[in-house]
Amino acid sequence: MAEISFDDFLKVDVRVGRVVRAEPFPEARKPAIKMWIDFGPEIGEKKTSAQVTVHYSPEGLVGQQVMAVVNFPARQIGPFMSEVLVLGFPDADGAIVLAAPSLDVPVGGRLH
């Protein structure tokens, strides 16, 4: 893996948000959930989809804090426009577990 500079790292804007709405995304090629995430007054509410159906349900995601890259360009996922990239790690079987702060923090906070 290539090294990057600290300035390169600073270009990636990772923020914490709270899922305010989530619903199934049956039109996706792989099972996914659509999420609307509140990133606070500076960024506002953004939407995304994620292949997280193994460990999460739409109902269970609402109210959870998640981490996301908020400065990638929007990307069309089937009929849905994804505006941010939520972050996660694969479990032992490859299913995604969402990255989140271990304690509740103010939405919109930037990763340090």
C-alpha positions in Angstrom: 0.0 0.0 0.0 1.4 3.4 -0.9 2.1 6.0 1.8 0.1 9.2 1.7 1.0 12.5 3.3 -0.9 14.1 6.2 -2.1 16.7 3.7 -3.6 13.9 1.6 -5.4 12.6 4.8 -6.8 16.0 5.5 -8.5 16.0 2.0 -10.8 13.2 3.1 -13.6 14.7 5.1 -14.9 12.1 7.5 -17.8 13.2 9.7 -20.2 11.6 12.2 -23.9 11.8 11.5 -27.1 10.3 12.9 -29.4 8.1 10.8 -32.8 9.8 10.7 -34.5 7.6 8.2 -33.8 4.2 6.6 -35.6 1.9 4.3 -35.0 -1.2 2.2 -33.4 -0.8 -1.2 -34.9 -3.7 -3.2 -33.8 -2.2 -6.6 -30.1 -2.5 -5.7 -28.1 -5.4 -7.3 -27.0 -6.6 -3.9 -29.2 -6.3 -0.8 -28.8 -2.8 0.6 -30.5 -0.2 2.8 -31.1 3.4 1.9 -30.2 5.9 4.7 -30.8 9.6 5.3 -28.2 10.9 7.7 -28.1 14.2 9.6 -24.7 15.7 9.7 -25.7 18.9 11.6 -26.3 22.5 10.4 -23.0 22.9 8.4 -23.6 19.9 6.1 -27.2 19.0 6.6 -29.0 15.8 5.8 -27.4 13.5 3.1 -28.5 10.2 1.7 -26.7 7.0 0.9 -27.1 3.3 0.4 -25.1 0.6 2.0 -24.8 -3.2 1.7 -25.3 -3.7 5.5 -28.4 -6.0 5.6 -26.6 -8.9 7.3 -26.2 -7.0 10.6 -28.7 -4.2 10.3 -32.4 -3.5 9.6 -33.8 -0.2 8.5 -35.6 0.1 11.8 -32.5 -0.7 13.8 -30.4 1.9 12.0 -32.6 4.9 12.8 -31.0 6.9 15.7 -27.6 5.3 15.3 -24.5 7.4 14.7 -22.3 6.5 11.7 -19.2 7.8 10.1 -19.1 8.8 6.5 -16.9 10.5 3.9 -18.9 13.6 3.0 -16.8 15.2 0.3 -16.9 12.5 -2.5 -19.0 13.4 -5.5 -22.5 12.0 -5.5 -22.9 8.6 -7.2 -25.9 7.1 -8.9 -26.8 3.7 -7.5 -29.6 2.4 -9.6 -32.5 4.8 -9.2 -31.0 6.3 -6.1 -28.4 9.1 -5.8 -25.9 8.4 -3.0 -24.4 11.6 -1.6 -22.0 10.2 1.1 -20.0 7.0 1.7 -20.7 5.4 5.0 -17.7 3.6 6.5 -17.5 0.1 7.9 -15.3 -3.0 8.3 -15.9 -6.6 7.2 -16.6 -9.2 9.9 -15.1 -12.7 9.7 -17.5 -13.6 6.9 -17.1 -10.4 5.0 -20.4 -8.7 6.1 -20.0 -5.0 6.8 -20.1 -3.6 10.3 -20.6 0.1 10.3 -17.9 2.4 11.8 -19.2 4.6 14.6 -17.9 6.5 17.7 -17.9 4.4 20.9 -19.7 7.3 22.7 -22.4 9.6 21.5 -20.8 12.8 20.0 -22.3 15.9 18.4 -23.3 15.3 14.8 -21.1 16.9 12.2 -17.9 16.3 14.1 -14.9 15.7 11.9 -12.6 12.7 12.3 -9.2 13.7 13.8 
